Amino acid sequence: MTDKEDKEKAKEKWMGWLALSTAIMAVLAALTTLYLGKYSSRAIMAQGQESDQWAFYQAKSIKQHTFELNRNTLELQYHSQKRLVPEVAAEYEKVLATYGDEIKRYDNEKKDIKKKAEDIGKGKLKAQEMGGNFGYALIFLQIALMLSSLASLTKRHYLWHIALVCTVGWLFFFLDAWLLFY
């Protein structure tokens, strides 16, 4: 084989590796885009669910407050009456007890709703972090793809090597999205 044939064979081999690595980067970019969309959508959906839970919490708080006001008003009326018939006094006591039970019920329901809203909020934050890291990973792959394309057009090996280094950035952020290193 001549020197020219060796160079041509080496060039052909390099172009094959360049094409293969570019195709792999494109597949990884598609996969990363899929996860970016998935976790961004989860964050958006969780935001709506969290808002719904906090609105539900507020509704329960308003209802509880209404019962508290009514109970306080009824207690004032009850204690301001002088000589009540025992049946009327018993009815006051019964209604006051019912109001007290309702206030406790709303308090317990609010605790459950608050916990659920906070759990959804934690899930939303995790999805946002994961989506952000998938976004950073995708940026590194886009840079790597652009550099690989330039390497192919200009036949500059160093551009391809920089592209391969950029895939290390992709790997870091892709793994970070799953494992949340920091």
GITA-V673418 format. One record per residue. N is the residue number from 1. SS is DSSP state (hx for helix, st for strand, lp for the rest). NEAR is the number of other ideal C-beta (glycine too) atoms within 10 Angstrom. D_CENTER is the distance of its C-alpha to the mean C-alpha in Angstrom with 2 decimals. Layout:
n,ss,near,d_center
N,SS,NEAR,D_CENTER
N,SS,NEAR,D_CENTER
//
This chain:
n,ss,near,d_center
1,lp,7,59.80
2,lp,7,60.14
3,hx,7,57.97
4,hx,8,56.78
5,hx,9,55.78
6,hx,10,53.87
7,hx,10,51.97
8,hx,12,51.27
9,hx,11,50.06
10,hx,10,47.81
11,hx,11,46.45
12,hx,9,45.83
13,hx,10,44.11
14,hx,14,41.89
15,hx,14,41.02
16,hx,10,40.12
17,hx,11,37.75
18,hx,20,36.30
19,hx,12,35.78
20,hx,10,34.29
21,hx,18,31.85
22,hx,19,30.86
23,hx,11,30.29
24,hx,11,28.14
25,hx,23,26.09
26,hx,14,25.72
27,hx,11,24.53
28,hx,20,22.00
29,hx,18,20.83
30,hx,11,20.49
31,hx,15,18.52
32,hx,24,16.19
33,hx,16,15.84
34,hx,11,15.03
35,hx,19,12.10
36,hx,20,10.96
37,hx,12,11.24
38,hx,14,9.72
39,hx,21,6.27
40,hx,17,6.70
41,hx,12,7.96
42,hx,17,5.51
43,hx,19,3.36
44,hx,14,7.11
45,hx,14,8.28
46,hx,20,6.54
47,hx,15,7.96
48,hx,11,11.15
49,hx,16,11.35
50,hx,20,10.94
51,hx,13,13.54
52,hx,14,15.68
53,hx,20,15.85
54,hx,16,16.87
55,hx,12,19.38
56,hx,16,20.69
57,hx,18,21.08
58,hx,12,23.02
59,hx,13,25.17
60,hx,20,26.08
61,hx,15,26.90
62,hx,11,29.17
63,hx,16,30.89
64,hx,18,31.40
65,hx,12,32.81
66,hx,14,35.13
67,hx,19,36.46
68,hx,15,36.97
69,hx,11,38.93
70,hx,15,40.97
71,hx,18,41.73
72,hx,12,42.83
73,hx,11,44.99
74,hx,14,46.50
75,hx,13,47.22
76,hx,10,49.02
77,hx,10,51.02
78,hx,16,51.83
79,hx,8,53.01
80,hx,7,55.01
81,lp,12,57.04
82,lp,4,60.33
83,lp,5,61.95
84,lp,12,59.59
85,lp,9,60.74
86,hx,7,59.20
87,hx,8,57.56
88,hx,11,55.83
89,hx,13,54.78
90,hx,11,53.37
91,hx,13,51.44
92,hx,17,49.98
93,hx,11,48.97
94,hx,10,47.43
95,hx,14,45.33
96,hx,16,44.27
97,hx,11,43.21
98,hx,12,41.23
99,hx,20,39.47
100,hx,13,38.76
101,hx,11,37.29
102,hx,17,35.07
103,hx,18,33.83
104,hx,12,33.01
105,hx,14,31.28
106,hx,20,29.05
107,hx,12,28.33
108,hx,11,27.27
109,hx,16,25.15
110,hx,18,23.39
111,hx,12,22.64
112,hx,12,21.04
113,hx,20,19.02
114,hx,15,17.94
115,hx,11,16.86
116,hx,16,14.85
117,hx,19,13.17
118,hx,13,12.50
119,hx,13,11.14
120,hx,20,8.69
121,hx,17,7.85
122,hx,12,7.63
123,hx,16,5.34
124,hx,19,2.94
125,hx,13,4.49
126,hx,15,4.73
127,hx,20,2.53
128,hx,17,3.96
129,hx,16,6.79
130,hx,22,7.33
131,hx,20,7.47
132,hx,17,9.65
133,hx,24,11.73
134,hx,26,12.32
135,hx,17,13.45
136,hx,17,15.80
137,hx,27,17.03
138,hx,21,17.85
139,hx,15,19.78
140,hx,24,21.88
141,hx,26,22.71
142,hx,16,23.70
143,hx,18,25.95
144,hx,26,27.36
145,hx,19,28.10
146,hx,13,29.79
147,hx,22,31.83
148,hx,24,32.83
149,hx,14,33.99
150,hx,15,35.97
151,hx,23,37.42
152,hx,15,38.55
153,hx,9,40.20
154,hx,10,41.78
155,lp,13,42.49
156,lp,13,41.18
157,hx,11,40.13
158,hx,10,38.53
159,hx,19,35.90
160,hx,22,34.96
161,hx,12,34.83
162,hx,16,32.48
163,hx,24,30.28
164,hx,17,30.28
165,hx,13,29.33
166,hx,21,26.35
167,hx,21,25.12
168,hx,10,25.00
169,hx,16,22.44
170,hx,23,20.44
171,hx,14,20.91
172,hx,15,19.78
173,hx,20,16.44
174,hx,22,15.91
175,hx,13,16.75
176,hx,18,14.78
177,hx,22,11.53
178,hx,11,12.60
179,hx,10,14.38
180,lp,11,12.89
181,lp,10,16.51
182,lp,5,16.24
//
